[in-house]
Structure formats: structure tokens, C-alpha cells
């Protein structure tokens, strides 16, 4: 799946949410205006309608979150797979990740990634690159991307997806129930 497909899927889920809100409003209006039902029954129907709408919006919210999380996981696999698949590669990458986790700031990330790239230490370079991506250390990311352009596109896509994951306010407003 590409990020453009993800955005299309999110848009479709959000359209479903909008349609659901519209159906809720129409039903709410219909129930409120129905003179053939008692006030008690009207209140009960309005509450049922609201509960159903809230539940359906929660399901759509979770659907959107799952789409975004799955895309992020796919991109992370793409980036991590570039390190290698042998037992030695995996152990080296794990050790490099431990070292990268100890990097305290952008300057240190830049120094370590620069050295790893000069020494052809792909495990460490990728591990620091991932750390730099997560912490938005732009110079370290750019150094790596210049040397490893095949990973740069996946990294850019991952940053976009991470931004989408972090955009909780817009998402919350999209699925908020205003009944």
C-alpha cells in the first residue's frame, strides 16, 4: 500500500463518519418531530439513536487508526529489512539498535551516523537512522538519505505516516459525536 492509497482509505472512512453523522441528525429530527409517540418513548429512541451513532463512530475511528498503524508497520519492516536477513545481520542490527537507543541528541546522532556510513557499518547506520527518524534529527536523516537513497523514500513515507498518527486532534474532531 502506498501513502496515497492510505490517504484515500482514510478519506473514505471519514466520508462514512460524515454520512453516519448525517443519518443520525436526520433520525434525531424525525424522532423529535414524531407526534405519535410519547415523550418517554421519544427519549428512549433518541438515546438509542445516539448510542448507536457513538458506537459506530468509535468503530470507524478504530478502523482509521488500524489503517495508519498497519502502514507504519509495513514501512518500518521495509526499512529494517534493508539491514539483512542472516543471523549475523540480525544480531548486528539488534546490537546497533541498543547503541542507537543511547544517543542523546541530534549532534551525537549526526556524528555516529556519519562515522557508520564512512565505515560501511550498515547495521549501525540504519539503527541510528531509525533513531534520527523517530526523534526528527534532520541532519542525521539527510546524511543517511544522501548515502542510501533507496531507504529515503520509505523514510519520507514513514515520517508522513507518523505525522498522521500524531494528528490526534483532527482525528478526534472527525469522529466526535455532537448529538
DATA-V736708 format. One record per backbone hydrogen bond with DSSP energy under -1.0 kcal/mol. NH is the residue of the N-H (numbers start at 0). CO is the residue of the C=O. Records with the same first field share a line. If there is no record, write none. Layout:
NH->CO + CO
//
This chain:
5->1
6->2
7->3
8->4
9->5
10->6
11->7
12->8
13->9
14->10
15->11
16->12
17->13
18->14
19->15
20->16
21->17
22->18
23->19
24->20
25->21
26->22
27->23
28->24
29->25
30->26
31->27
32->28
41->37
42->38
43->39
44->40
45->41
46->42
47->43
48->44
49->45
50->46
51->47
52->48
53->49
54->50
55->51
56->52
57->53
58->54
59->55
60->56
61->57
62->58
63->59
64->60
65->61
66->62
67->63
68->64
69->65
70->66
71->67
72->68
73->69
74->70
75->71
76->72
77->73
78->74
79->75
80->76
82->79
89->85
90->86
91->87
92->88
93->89
94->90
95->91
96->92
97->93
98->94
99->95
100->96
101->98
102->99
108->104
109->105
110->106
111->107
112->108
113->109
114->110
115->111
116->112
117->113
118->114
119->116
120->115
121->119
124->120
125->121
126->122
127->123
128->124
129->125
130->126
131->127
132->128
133->129
134->130
136->131
137->135
140->136
141->137
142->138
143->139
144->140
145->141
146->142
147->143
150->147
152->148
154->150
155->151
156->152
157->153
158->154
159->155
160->156
161->157
162->158
163->159
164->160
165->161
167->165
170->166
171->167
172->168
173->169
174->170
//
